[in-house]
Amino acid sequence: MSLSRAEMQRLVESRAGQRCEYCGMHQALQGAAFHVEHIVPSSLGGTDTLENLAYACPGCNLKKSNRLMAADPVTGTAVRLLHPRLDRWDEHLAWQGYTLRGLAPIGRTLIAAFDLNHERRCRILQAEALFGLFPRP
């Protein structure tokens, strides 16, 4: 039995705990709706299966676009972006106050490629803390 688009959206959102699966930001304080995005983009052969769908804030989804790789800011080599179904977020990223620190090349690359420590994002995370939504569990 195939799921409707609305059912798929609810499942992806619920699985993510209403958080962006890339940056960890909670949807509750965002002005724009989060997106169900293809981890492996459709343009690169990605499917519409639950295993290939992630919940992403608009900023992360737009930064990701149809990319699977980006340059590691330390080595300059191409590194695959975080894959929410294959990678454990906390093995690649850690909170240092309201900023993220890369624990491995995938984390460093994600932070740089998606500009995850932008001042505006840090302010939103401070607001999340006031509502008990920070840090990401």
Secondary structure, 3 states (H helix, E strand, C coil): CCCCHHHHHHHHHHHCCCECCCCCCEHHHCCCCCEEEECCCHHHCCCCCHHHEEEECHHHHHHHCCCCEEECCCCCCEEECCCCCCCCHHHHEEEECCEEEECCHHHHHHHHHHCCCCHHHHHHHHHHHHCCCCCCC
